[in-house]
């Protein structure tokens, strides 16, 4: 299967979007909390500045609207090379992250060569756990 978009995100939710924080937000938060050694702070800031020259900053993100960004997989190789050191920092500080691939990022409100910016409604859907679909073993249904 070919996916159009990818996002590197963490376990924590951003308050304004109720969506998993992205890689840059996670590192900035680690920096602000003083969790990184100074040489790693310097590395992150250098990479962040370098990426800011290449990757446009969507106006919706500047205004902190309820949006999230996804890299376009067609140009992701170039971006991944740039952010590999940031992923290394997350690993160094044992900060979990996930690489999410999708064809359905949400309503696109901004797009450039490398990324799309999509609206999120901020409403989490929590559903009950469905009945197990695993096969029952003999005698299990009778409580044996």
KAWODA-V897781 format. One record per residue. SS is DSSP state (~ for helix, > for strand, _ for the rest). OMEGA is omega as a letter, one per 40 degrees, with the letter a starting at -180 (999 if undefined). Layout:
ss:omega
SS:OMEGA
SS:OMEGA
//
This chain:
ss:omega
_:i
_:i
_:a
_:a
>:i
>:a
>:i
>:a
>:a
>:i
>:a
>:i
>:i
_:a
_:a
_:a
_:a
_:a
_:a
>:i
>:i
>:a
~:a
~:i
~:i
~:a
~:i
~:i
~:i
~:i
~:a
~:i
_:a
_:a
_:a
_:i
_:a
~:a
~:i
~:i
~:a
~:i
~:a
~:a
~:i
~:i
~:a
~:i
~:i
~:i
~:i
~:i
~:a
~:a
_:i
_:i
_:a
_:i
~:i
~:i
~:i
~:a
_:a
_:i
_:a
_:a
>:i
>:a
>:i
>:i
>:i
>:a
~:a
~:i
~:a
~:a
~:i
~:a
~:a
~:i
~:a
~:a
~:i
~:i
~:i
~:i
~:i
~:i
~:i
~:i
~:i
~:a
_:i
_:i
_:a
_:i
_:a
>:i
>:a
>:i
>:i
>:i
_:a
_:a
_:a
_:i
_:a
>:i
>:i
>:i
>:i
_:a
_:a
_:a
>:i
>:i
>:a
>:i
>:i
_:a
_:i
_:a
_:i
_:i
_:i
_:a
_:i
_:i
_:i
_:i
_:a
_:i
_:i
_:a
_:i
_:i
_:a
_:i
_:a
_:a
_:i
_:i
_:a
_:999
//
